[in-house]
């Protein structure tokens, strides 16, 4: 997978937290996720289509999802209800939309977000393409952005 696919998601994620949540986050070293179906308790998925295809998954622990969406919505949530799940979907939508601006050379279309919860779910990743995980640390909890993309032309 090309490195120019990863940097727009790194930039979009840090920009989201700075601009929408007023907080700094730190990205750790990206790595190839050799267990891409072992993600957090709450994961938002966006499919990518066009000349380049793939998926982006924003993944949180249960507690991180609640804390981060509470900050994003400026409303205190105590449980993983529909508002928090919708908020996680909106976060990945903003990340993918902003990353798409820096990926305009690849003519990518993004799908509507989907959110899955629990500990036993599977993500359909593109065959034969590594999943790159970008781990992030924040004062509200850790999370990751996982990206797998390939050119189809």
Long-range contacts (C-beta under 8 A, 24 or more apart in sequence): 1-129, 1-130, 1-132, 1-147, 1-148, 1-149, 1-150, 2-149, 4-103, 5-52, 5-54, 5-103, 5-132, 5-147, 5-149, 6-30, 6-132, 6-134, 6-147, 7-102, 8-98, 8-99, 8-100, 8-101, 8-102, 8-103, 9-56, 9-95, 9-99, 9-134, 9-145, 9-147, 10-134, 10-145, 11-98, 11-99, 11-102, 12-94, 12-95, 12-96, 12-97, 12-98, 12-99, 12-102, 13-95, 13-134, 13-136, 13-145, 15-98, 16-91, 16-94, 16-95, 16-98, 17-138, 20-72, 20-94, 21-68, 21-71, 21-72, 23-71, 23-138, 23-139, 23-140, 25-136, 25-137, 25-138, 26-136, 26-137, 26-138, 27-134, 27-135, 27-136, 28-134, 28-135, 28-136, 28-137, 29-135, 30-132, 30-133, 30-134, 30-135, 31-132, 31-133, 31-135, 32-130, 32-131, 32-132, 32-133, 33-130, 33-131, 33-132, 33-133, 33-146, 36-123, 36-125, 36-131, 36-133, 36-146, 36-148, 37-121, 37-122, 37-123, 39-123, 39-144, 39-146, 40-64, 40-65, 40-143, 40-144, 41-65, 41-80, 41-117, 41-118, 41-119, 42-80, 42-84, 42-85, 42-88, 42-115, 42-116, 42-117, 43-88, 43-115, 43-116, 43-117, 43-121, 43-123, 44-88, 44-89, 44-91, 44-92, 44-93, 44-113, 44-114, 44-115, 45-92, 45-113, 45-114, 45-115, 45-116, 45-123, 46-92, 46-93, 46-95, 46-96, 46-110, 46-111, 46-112, 46-113, 47-110, 47-111, 48-96, 48-108, 48-109, 48-110, 48-111, 48-149, 49-108, 49-109, 49-110, 49-111, 50-106, 50-107, 50-108, 50-109, 51-106, 51-107, 51-108, 51-151, 51-152, 51-153, 52-103, 52-106, 52-107, 52-108, 52-149, 52-150, 52-151, 52-152, 53-126, 53-149, 53-150, 53-152, 54-125, 54-126, 54-129, 54-147, 54-148, 54-149, 54-150, 55-123, 55-124, 55-125, 55-126, 55-147, 55-148, 55-149, 56-92, 56-95, 56-96, 56-99, 56-145, 56-146, 56-147, 57-92, 57-123, 57-145, 57-146, 57-147, 58-88, 58-91, 58-92, 58-95, 58-143, 58-144, 58-145, 58-146, 59-143, 59-144, 59-145, 59-146, 60-88, 60-141, 60-143, 61-141, 61-142, 61-143, 63-141, 64-138, 64-140, 64-141, 64-142, 64-143, 65-141, 67-140, 67-141, 68-138, 68-140, 68-141, 68-143, 71-140, 80-117, 85-115, 85-117, 86-115, 88-115, 89-113, 89-114, 89-115, 95-145, 106-151, 126-150
